[in-house]
Amino acid sequence: MESHDVVIAGAGPAGAQCARDLAGRGYDVVVLETESEGSFPKQSNKSTGGTFPSMLTAFGIPDRVVMQFTDSVVLESPSRHYVSDQPGAVLEFAEFKRFLVEDGQRRGAEYRWDARVSAPIMDDGQIVGVRYGGDAEVYGEIVVDATGPAAPLARALGVTELHRDHQAIGIEFECEGVALEHPGYADLHRAMMLRLDHSIAPGGYSWIFHTGGDTAKVGVCYIQNASHRRRAVDGMTIDDYLDHWMARDPRFADATRIETKQHRGSAHIQPPTGLSTDNFMAIGDTVPTIDPLWGEGIHTGMRSARAAAAAADHCLTRSDRDTSAERLSVYDTLWHREAAPNMQRRLLLTELLYLADDARYDRFMRDLHEAAGDVLARANQGDWRAMLRLLHLSDLPMLTRLVRSRIAGRAV
């Protein structure tokens, strides 16, 4: 029976980073990836690639995978905008993923390609291995599900329960000829812009991320919930919303899409229903780790991977290796402290934001201009006082609707 210290399903950023950390500590790690080695990551190149320099530093990511370093984040509403001086980095996501895999291999991790995971192998009610690629089997003392929303292992074990009305979907094109400086709009050179406008993205947001010269990543996403359905136009798809925006926004008057550079993806915006059990952890988008407000998932996913690697080391470094649920629960603690702190508060802010109408978005921009300091950053971190500074008495009906929907167990 072939057995390893750790078996990881999925070679996305979280799975590959977990393998990097564990292989670097000398553990016997095997990663199972659905795609073939030659095409990787053609089928899974789904991220906008927007992240922060702190992520690059923390995880030793080279500058060569960065398309553009940015100096600011711009928030737009239908008639206003706000500029925050916040450094960022727009990644060439495919190159980033390939680097993580290659660096993990250099450290000793084994990768198996064309290895779609289908089911857990169970013994006495606990996972002990994985079936993949048809009838192949591999065993491990710890199994990690990093497959994203598909989550075949986490779902089978009852660790993850992902709900459709909490699922966000998105589409993005890389474009040339974008007018990054246009009258009436903020200068988007070396910037990442996020626009709150229900006519473009009902129940979500759109974006322009500068990638150098006159090129940018341009996209739309929204959560498929009641807030989206109340504002959506019957028959319009997410592709239609992107087309509609690009047809009417003057910044795209001379823009052309790079047809080979289209990305689609999805993620869930909800609290995790579980994170670990005996011999098992779920990381990355297998559990909802993405920043609930702005959708940044790379840094949080990488932090969840590092937390899982630390937890595995905690269990396997002992002479009497203990991979019980109790011992692995250190991962749950690290996840809530390091990967996604204050998740419940940040989800509350997200739900309120997408309940607001376009007029409230315009007022939100005005509030940010009037607020002192880093109130937006603190609110996104779950700081109650900062969140309250962005609310008004006129928001009470919106708060009431949110409370009622939560009591009823419905998504807003």
Secondary structure, DSSP 8 states (H G I E B T S, - for coil): --EEEEEEE--SHHHHHHHHHHHHTT--EEEE-SS-TTTTTSTT-----EE-HHHHHHHT--GGGEEEEESEEEEE-SS-EEEE---EEEE-HHHHHHHHHHHHHHHT-EEESS--EEEEEEETTEEEEEEETTTEEEEEEEEEE--GGG-HHHHHTTS----GGGEEEEEEEEEES--SS-TTS---TTEEEEE--TTTSTTEEEEEEEEETTEEEEEEEEE-SHHHHHH--TT--HHHHHHHHHHH-GGGTT-EEEEEEEEEEEEE-S--S--EETTEEE-GGGS--S-TTT---HHHHHHHHHHHHHHHHHHHSSTT----HHHHHHHHHHIIIIISTTHHHHHHHHHHHHHS-HHHHHHHHHHHHHS-SSHHHHHHTT-HHHHHHT--GGGHHHHHHHHHHHHHT---
